Amino acid sequence: LDRTNDDDRGMSYAYYNRGNIKNRMRDFAGAIQDYTAALTMEPNFAEAYYNRALTLIYLGRTREACYDLSKAGELGVRDAYNVIKRYCNK
């Protein structure tokens, strides 16, 4: 199967959007799986790191969340640093 980067980018957004829907439906494990799938296809998808981090914090998985928040911040999500200050510097 020959796939271009544009195809991967489109699919990464599909997984990201589905992850957001699963989050709203309180299917947090499913949301994390979808954000992870999006990141597999688009490794620099800042918002996917950020949303996965927020979901991980909600589940009490702070150490994993802090890694994702750091990555999101490096990729340009400014809000990530405020969340890092609150949850990761303990």
Secondary structure, 3 states (H helix, E strand, C coil): CCCCHHHHHHHHHHHHHHHHHHHHCCCHHHHHHHHHHHHHHCCCCHHHHHHHHHHHHHCCCHHHHHHHHHHHHHCCCCHHHHHHHHHCCC
